[in-house]
Amino acid sequence: MAAQPWLVVIDPQRIFADPASEWASPMWPDAVRAIQSLLPQFPGRTIVTRWVPPRRRPGSWAAYMAAWPFADRPPRDPYFDLVPELADVESVVLDAPTFGKWPALQAVAGDTPELVLCGVATDCCVISTALPAADAGATITVVSDACAGSTPQHHAAALQVMGLYPPQITLATAAEVLGGE
């Protein structure tokens, strides 16, 4: 019998949801509703990630953090808190100072899991998680309407790229994942 899939909610944090944030996604309100619809299907198999600024800043990380000084805060700063809609979700919470969350996910979900990915930003942390996970042998479903890009155009571009990787990565809507379409 195949293992049950894990729902992975990538970086549902205030820094990406607050309209006043430089990293706010205009797509977040719709995405969080889609994420909430998925949660009941993954009891005990939900992982939520949090991006936190890297303490060590090798190579391009120093320039990245210099380019985004508003995000250079301690990991426990309230801006990195989970959004209220998802703060009380029963889940494993993983912090990572990288865009891609695959190494942290692998430690919980195993070497070749089935992962249902959603979250923010489609064009950064979601794609940076999906590609290395698929390359390592994980089976990925990206829930397109449960992801939020930095812009609708960047979201569409990231989905287009991830859509080039079947059967390792497939795209689906929340309704399709839930069996409704």
C-alpha positions in Angstrom: 0.0 0.0 0.0 1.4 3.4 -1.0 2.0 6.0 1.7 -0.5 8.7 2.0 0.5 12.1 0.6 1.6 15.0 2.7 0.1 18.5 2.4 2.9 21.1 2.5 1.9 24.7 3.1 4.9 26.8 2.2 5.5 29.9 4.2 2.0 31.1 5.1 3.5 34.0 7.0 2.5 37.6 7.8 5.4 39.0 5.8 3.8 37.6 2.6 0.2 38.3 3.5 0.3 41.8 5.0 -0.6 44.3 2.2 1.9 46.7 3.7 4.8 44.3 3.3 7.2 44.7 0.3 6.7 40.9 -0.2 2.9 40.9 0.0 1.2 38.7 -2.6 -2.0 40.2 -4.0 -3.1 36.6 -4.6 -2.8 35.5 -0.9 -6.5 36.0 0.2 -7.8 33.6 -2.5 -4.9 31.1 -1.9 -5.5 30.9 1.8 -9.1 30.0 1.3 -8.1 27.2 -1.1 -5.5 26.0 1.5 -8.2 25.9 4.2 -10.4 23.7 1.9 -7.5 21.2 1.6 -6.6 20.9 5.3 -9.4 18.4 6.3 -8.1 15.9 3.7 -4.7 15.7 5.4 -5.2 15.0 9.1 -1.9 14.2 10.7 -0.1 14.7 7.4 0.3 18.4 7.1 3.7 20.3 7.1 3.8 24.1 7.4 7.1 25.8 6.6 8.4 29.2 7.6 11.1 31.2 5.8 13.4 32.8 8.3 16.4 35.0 7.4 19.7 33.1 7.2 22.1 33.8 10.1 25.0 32.8 7.9 25.0 34.6 4.6 27.3 32.9 2.2 27.6 34.1 -1.3 24.5 35.8 -2.7 22.6 35.7 0.6 24.5 38.7 1.8 23.5 40.7 -1.2 19.9 39.4 -1.0 19.4 40.5 2.6 21.0 43.9 1.8 18.5 44.3 -1.0 15.6 43.5 1.3 16.5 45.2 4.7 12.9 45.3 5.8 13.1 41.4 6.1 16.3 41.4 8.1 14.7 40.6 11.4 15.2 38.0 14.1 13.5 34.6 13.3 10.9 35.1 16.1 9.9 38.6 14.8 6.1 38.7 14.5 6.4 39.3 10.8 7.5 35.7 10.4 4.4 34.4 12.3 2.0 32.2 10.5 -1.1 34.0 9.3 -4.0 33.8 11.8 -6.1 31.6 9.4 -3.5 28.9 9.7 -1.8 29.5 13.0 -3.7 26.8 14.8 -3.5 24.1 12.1 -2.4 20.7 13.4 0.9 20.3 11.6 4.7 19.8 11.7 6.2 23.3 11.5 9.6 23.6 9.8 11.8 26.7 9.7 14.3 27.1 6.9 16.6 30.0 5.9 16.3 29.0 2.3 13.8 29.4 -0.5 13.6 25.7 -1.2 12.3 23.5 1.6 13.1 20.1 0.2 15.9 19.1 2.7 13.8 20.0 5.7 10.7 18.2 4.2 12.7 15.1 3.4 13.6 14.7 7.1 9.9 14.5 7.9 8.2 13.0 4.8 10.9 10.6 3.7 13.1 10.2 0.6 10.4 9.7 -2.1 7.2 11.0 -0.7 4.0 12.2 -2.4 3.7 15.9 -1.7 0.8 18.3 -2.3 2.4 21.7 -2.4 0.7 25.1 -1.8 1.6 28.4 -0.4 3.6 31.5 -1.2 5.3 32.5 -3.4 4.7 30.3 -6.4 7.6 32.0 -8.2 10.1 31.7 -5.3 9.7 29.2 -2.5 7.1 26.9 -4.1 9.1 26.4 -7.3 12.4 26.2 -5.3 10.9 23.4 -3.3 9.1 21.5 -6.1 12.0 21.2 -8.5 14.6 19.7 -6.1 12.0 17.4 -4.5 11.0 16.0 -7.9 14.6 15.6 -8.9 15.2 13.6 -5.7 12.2 11.3 -6.6 9.3 12.8 -4.8 5.9 12.9 -6.5 4.6 16.5 -6.5 1.2 18.0 -7.0 1.2 21.8 -7.1 -2.2 23.1 -6.2 -2.4 26.1 -8.5 -5.2 28.0 -6.8 -3.8 27.4 -3.4 -0.5 29.1 -4.4 0.1 32.8 -4.4 2.7 34.4 -6.6 4.5 37.7 -6.1 2.3 38.9 -9.1 -0.3 37.0 -11.2 2.2 37.1 -14.1 5.0 35.6 -12.1 2.6 33.0 -10.6 1.6 31.9 -14.2 5.2 31.8 -15.3 6.2 29.6 -12.4 3.2 27.2 -13.0 4.2 27.0 -16.6 7.7 26.0 -15.7 6.6 23.4 -13.1 4.1 22.1 -15.7 7.0 21.0 -17.9 7.9 18.2 -15.4 5.2 15.6 -15.7 4.8 13.0 -14.3 7.1 14.1 -11.5 5.2 17.4 -11.0 1.6 17.8 -11.9 -0.7 20.8 -11.5 -4.2 20.6 -10.1 -6.8 22.9 -8.6 -8.0 22.5 -5.0 -11.3 21.1 -6.3 -9.4 18.5 -8.4 -7.3 17.4 -5.4 -10.5 17.1 -3.4 -12.0 15.0 -6.1 -14.7 17.5 -7.1 -13.6 18.2 -10.7 
